[in-house]
Amino acid sequence: MHKFSLILLIFFFLILSYLFSSFFEELRSFIPYLLGLVMFGMGMTLKINELKSILKKPLWIIITIVLQYTIMPLLAFLIVYIFKFPKEIALGFIILGSCPGGTASNLIAYICKANLSLSIFCTFASTGLAVFLTPVIIYFFADESISIDITNLIKSTFYIIFLPVSAGLLMKIIIKEDQVKLLKFFPFFSEIAIALIIAIIFSLNFDSLDNVTFLIILGVMVHNLLGLFLGLFISSLLKFPEDVRKTVAIEVAMQNSGLGMTLALMHFTKLVALPSALFSLWHNISASGLVYLWKKK
């Protein structure tokens, strides 16, 4: 597929979202199913030997998670301090920086030909740790107490990631002869899914656009791009293999902005959810740039 395909798809679906916003708003309930289907496809691409090798390299997983829960909260705090955001926006950035890696990181790792097994392992682990770490980090940086619905977090992780990936892996074991033909479809489907999800998120946040300023957009972009750079830089210093470096950068920088929005709306105001809403759009767009840079490698 042409290396610009994902970027073109994103802009095409954004235009459609703008023209038919009501239709795309109605699709919000389909986001988990789209992700689940993509994760099923990724489960079919996993290799048993690769999974075993990840378990033999726990340092890769530990470093990724440590970077996730240190770089992103610290960057959020520094951005808030330097840009002097008002309290609600500042709190929104802190909440965003305290979240675990998002499901979309697995999807981007898949398309970029990074280490998919490591990506999935790290998403599981960081999501599990979020139950404890996310409230603690938010309290430390923002002095605000929040609670996380543990049951819902575990359920969503199970249904969106664990169950589809396991089903895909099982299907791969059962179907051996036809799997190559079938797998050729999934990269294109994954790119369509990303573009569609971004369009749905965009349509759901039209009413928040009045509160968006250049500095907030810049803050979101800097947060994500510095996360990517530092993840790649530190993993390079540690002499990790190239596919692992890609994965570390993606996992560190792509936050679970959906969780950030949910926590902000549950405990605070819609304005507090704005950084996470913008991030959910931007980190997928920046990830399409990674696809452009890395897919051909």
Buried (B, 14 or more C-beta within 10 A) or exposed (E): EEEEBBBEBBBEBBEBBEEEBEEBEEBEEBBBEBBBBBBBBBBBBBEEEBBEBBEEBEEBBEBBBEBBBEBBBBBBBBBBEEBEBEEBBBBBBBBBBBBBBBBBBBBBBBBBBBBBBBBBBBBBBBBBBBBEBBBEBBBEBBEBEBEBEEEEBBEBBEBBBBBBBBBBBEBBEEEEEEBEEEEEEBBBEBBBBBBBBBBBBBBBBEEBEEEBEEEBBEBBBBBBBBBBBBBBBBBEEEEBEBBBBBBBBBBBBBBBBBBBBBBBBEBBEBBBBBBBBBBBBBBBBBBBEBBBEBBEE
